[in-house]
């Protein structure tokens, strides 16, 4: 999937203009930006649910699934009914996800009666079990506790290894650094993109996310510690 010279507005205000990028096939890309920077608008454009003022989006022959920030369409269903809506799903993958996200005991519960975190887990399983080559996940960490953030991370790596292309919209820099090969910053109506190693610098966090230099360095130090821990874990 790639897009060129996209321009879009929201409530008559320009959100971004003349932005271009390509989603790398089989890789995870994370979209970062301040609230109101246009992350959800870009997701909607890529999903084909909103029209751009200008520019083009191409994803020839690729199935796309988009998970929005808020999901209330099927609140009247049970978890099991939600997860079995699409009968073309890979049941082996679906059952593995149900196990990973701890949904077995919740299958007969109405979605509307679940906690925010339980609902999010159900929606993530619904999204990750879809037969799509490209997944667009808007704020997937919302309401998840640390246990299920880790389970979601495991699921992402598994999905990527299966050849899926994934675009996440996040605010969690450390999570983005752990799972992403590529980073996009939406800032001042523009898109700045590159590899995660190239983009996650103190200067970029200050310039594009308006962090203080001290806080940016603290986050980068945490990322480096995480990298050391993961290297040790793989060698133990």
C-alpha positions, 0 to 999 in steps of 0.5 A: 500500500502507498499513497501520494500527495494526500490532503485532507481536512476535518471540520473545514480545517486542513489536517495534512497536505501533500503527504506521501509514504509507503507501507512496507510489506510484511512489516510493522509501522507505527504512526505517532503524533499529538492529539488532533494531528490527523492520525485517525483521519489518515487511517480512515483514508487508507481504509477507504472510509473517507475521501481525500481532498487531493491525492491517491491511495493504492492497495491493489489486490490487498484486503484491508481491515481497519479497527477504529478507536471506538467500537460500538457497532456490535455491542448487542452481541456476545463475544462469541457472536462477534468473533464468529461473524465472518465464517471465512476466518482461520479457526486455528488462528482464531482459537489461538487468539482467544487463548492468548487474550484470555477470552474463553471465559467471556465468550457468552458474555454480552460485549456491552457488559464487559469492562473497557479492557475486556471489550478491547481484548475482544475487538483485538481478537476480532481484528487480528483474526480477519482474513486481511493482508493489511491491518490498520489498528487505531489506538489498540492499546486503549484500556489494556493492562500491562499483561495484555499489552504484552500479549498484544505485542506477542500477537503482533510479532506472530502476525508479522511473521505470517507476512501481514502488513500492520499500521498502528496508531500509538502514543506509547513510544517504548511499545512502538520501539519494541515492535516497529520497523518503521515510524511515521510522525504526523506533525504540522500538517506533514508526514515524516517517515523512516526506519524506527532506528533513524526516527526515534531520536531525542531531536525528533521526539522534541520537534515532532511530539513537543517533549522536553529534552530531558523527558525525550532522553528518559524515554530513549534510555528506557528503550535502550534498557528494553533492547538490552533486556530482550537480547539477554532474554534471547540468550538465556 
